[in-house]
């Protein structure tokens, strides 16, 4: 399976799972399902998923971004390091009320990746 095919499959799966869990008013349901999904992947599929999660860090969808950060943190996905640094720089320039909290989260995940 190519990266693009895998990304499309994971995107469709996540969108359906997220919509289902939002309808159930289960805010963490999609993330927990995503963790189970990831743990069941073969190593080559995990490498593809790692790249997708790195992309999701820059997503305009805050739930997708949250899930990606949680996955990177939980599974220590080093492939996301560059995207975390980009996100850190972008968030640092924002003035909205969520920016300080999101910046702290990104820095915390980045620190755990780089310093164990």
HUUR-V68900 format. One record per residue. RES is the residue in three letters. PHI is phi in degrees with one decimal (none if undefined). Layout:
res=<RES/RES>
phi=<PHI/PHI>
This chain:
res=<UNK/UNK/UNK/UNK/UNK/UNK/UNK/UNK/UNK/UNK/UNK/UNK/UNK/UNK/UNK/UNK/UNK/UNK/UNK/UNK/UNK/UNK/UNK/UNK/UNK/UNK/UNK/UNK/UNK/UNK/UNK/UNK/UNK/UNK/UNK/UNK/UNK/UNK/UNK/UNK/UNK/UNK/UNK/UNK/UNK/UNK/UNK/UNK/UNK/UNK/UNK/UNK/UNK/UNK/UNK/UNK/UNK/UNK/UNK/UNK/UNK/UNK/UNK/UNK/UNK/UNK/UNK/UNK/UNK/UNK/UNK/UNK/UNK/UNK/UNK/UNK/UNK/UNK/UNK/UNK/UNK/UNK/UNK/UNK/UNK/UNK/UNK/UNK/UNK/UNK/UNK/UNK/UNK/UNK/UNK/UNK/UNK/UNK/UNK/UNK/UNK/UNK/UNK/UNK/UNK/UNK/UNK/UNK/UNK/UNK/UNK/UNK/UNK/UNK/UNK/UNK>
phi=<none/-78.1/-60.9/-61.0/-63.4/-64.2/-60.3/-60.3/-64.3/-67.1/-58.3/-62.5/-62.0/-65.3/-59.4/-66.3/-66.9/-62.5/-61.3/-62.3/-72.2/-63.0/-62.1/-82.8/59.1/-111.9/-60.9/-99.8/-60.1/-64.4/-64.4/-63.8/-65.1/-64.2/-62.7/-62.7/-58.2/-62.6/-64.3/-85.2/-73.3/-74.5/-53.0/-68.6/-71.6/-61.6/-61.7/-67.8/-60.7/-57.4/-66.3/-64.4/-62.0/-60.4/-62.4/-61.8/-59.9/-94.5/-68.7/-80.3/-88.7/-66.3/-68.9/-66.2/-61.4/-59.8/-62.5/-62.4/-62.2/-64.6/-65.8/-60.5/-68.2/-62.9/-103.7/49.7/-83.3/-65.0/-61.5/-92.0/-56.3/-64.0/-67.2/-63.2/-66.8/-64.2/-61.7/-58.9/-64.9/-68.1/-66.3/-60.8/-92.6/-77.4/-115.4/-71.0/-68.9/-85.5/-55.5/-61.2/-72.8/-67.4/-62.7/-61.7/-65.2/-62.0/-65.1/-64.3/-65.3/-61.0/-62.8/-66.1/-69.3/-85.5/-113.5/72.8>
